[in-house]
Amino acid sequence: MVSEFRLFAEIKYLEKAQSYQSVLSLRGVEVKLVQIDKLNARFLRLNPEIALCVDEQGLWLCANGMKMQPDWKAEIPRLKRASLKSEMIARACNLAEKPKLIDATAGLGHDSLLMAHLGADVTLVERHPILFTLLEDSKAQAEHDAFLAKIVAKIHLVFSDSNQFLQQQTEQQHSFDVVYLDPMFPQRDQNQNALKKQAQVKKQMQLLHMLLPEDGEMDLGDHLLVLAQTIAKRVVVKRPRLAVFLNDQQPDHQWQGDACRFDAYFH
């Protein structure tokens, strides 16, 4: 567990870095601002420990010579190709009905972006202060993009533990059309006898694994499924194709793809 994160910034981005430092401090993250000469590939290789950095594109998570942010602008080509008919997630979440939807396992927010594009009003919940700040930064940048602005207007970010948030919705007797779950570390509970060797995790996921090592041990989603079923007409769980069911609970319906599937539980 990292007790203090370094935040690297060139002198021309120090003011921007100080703003991120202040925001993260309010969210309980101790950040040490470090001025550097040049943020480039060589610098990242020479500083492999997990850290944060700032450049003209905003805030990044960096480690092992890589840097990562939830790049929503990079999703534009996929969004332009997507349709209610072509996307399995659209059928699973009934996006044609423009549902009121909670994404309780935010990740990098790419699924939420797609679901908002295809009609959903999305509440995106994330509890990790650094990941939430990265998502917040991506949304702010997307608001200035002509194509993305109308999409991200339908995404509402909530800084909260998903278990607590769903419990709160239950206590307040709020209801939603869909709760969407995509546990961050599904490989930890897959049926290993049925799986071939895993492919190397993508760079973005490698850095998330470094940021969220403890979370991965407990966020397999079993309890989230139980809570979600109390407030939603439909709970949709994205799983690797051969993974076990969340909470050992047989879904009411499935949509199967080559690499993943969507398990649906109807109220």
PyMOL commands that set and color helices and strands:
alter all, ss='L'
color gray80, all
select helices_A, chain A and resi 11-26+41-46+73-81+88-92+95-97+110-117+129-142+149-152+162-171+186-189+192-194+203-211+213-218+222-231+246-248
alter helices_A, ss='H'
color red, helices_A
select strands_A, chain A and resi 5-10+31-36+51-55+58-63+66-68+100-103+121-126+155-159+176-181+232-240+253-256+260-266
alter strands_A, ss='S'
color yellow, strands_A
deselect
rebuild
show_as cartoon
